[in-house]
Amino acid sequence: MIASLAWSPKEPHEYLDYQVDFRERLSSGELIVEVDAVVTFGTIEVDRVQQANGHVLMWIGGGTKNQLARVLVTATTNAGRINQLDITLPIK
């Protein structure tokens, strides 16, 4: 099952960092070993994607005014589990 999340709107000209906390989805001793963020809808661009201590940090820019954008974040753990989060980002 893919969880979903909605972020606060951003302006098309803004280049902002967004963080996702996966800690509640991790078992004791489990670590994120691979992370990916893919734009599934809209004209935003995901630049850097980093992870540390159960958090995923992404830098996002662009977008088209008055449209929604969506990002699918996939985090794979050292236990082989795959956690996915579908994020909606309104562009104002």
N, C-alpha and C positions, 0 to 999 in steps of 0.2 A: 504494500500500500504506500502510495506517495502522499506525504503530508503537504499541506499548503500554508502559505503565509502571504500577507499583504504588507508592503512597505508604504510609508508616507510618500506623497508625490514629490517629484523633482522637476526642475526646469531643464529644457533641452540643452542649454549651455553649461550646466553644472557637471562637474567631474567629482564624484563623491565616493567615499568608502562605505561599504555596507558589511555588516557582520552577522553571521549565523552561528548560533550556539547549539552544537550537537551533543553536549555533555549528558543531557538527560537520556539520550538514545544509546549511550555507551555503557557497557558493563565494566565492572571493576578491572583495571589493568588493560582495558581495550583502548587502542589508539587509532586515530585516522592516519592511514599510510598513503592514501591517494585521494585527490579531490579534483573535481572538474565542474565547471560552470558553463552552461550552454544557453544561448539566447534561443528560445523556442518561438517567440513571437515579438514583433516590434523591431525598432531600428536602434536600440541601445547597443553599446559595445561594452563587453566585459574585458577589462584589461588584465591587471594582475589578479591572481587567485593564490592565496596563501593559507596555510593552516597551522595552528599551534594549540596544544592543550584543549582539543575538542572544539575549537572555534575556527570558522572559515571566514576569511576577510577577502572581499572583492572590491575592485575599483571599477565604477561604472560611469560612462559618459554617454552623451547623445540622447537620442529619442526624438519622436515627433510630437509636437504640441497637441494636447487633447487626445492622446491615444494611450493605450495600455501597452506595457511590455511585460514579457514573462521570461524568467530564467529558471532552468532546471539545474539544481546543485546536487551532485552525486558524490558521496563520501564513502570510500571503501576502508574497512578497518583491518587491523592485523589478525582479527579472528575470521576474516573472509566475509563479514557481513557488509551489505550495501544499503546505505541510508540515502533516500532521495527526498528533496524538498522542492516543490514547485512554488516559485515566488512571483507575485504580481507587483509590478511597479508602475503606477500611473505617472504619466508625463503631463505636467500642467502648462 
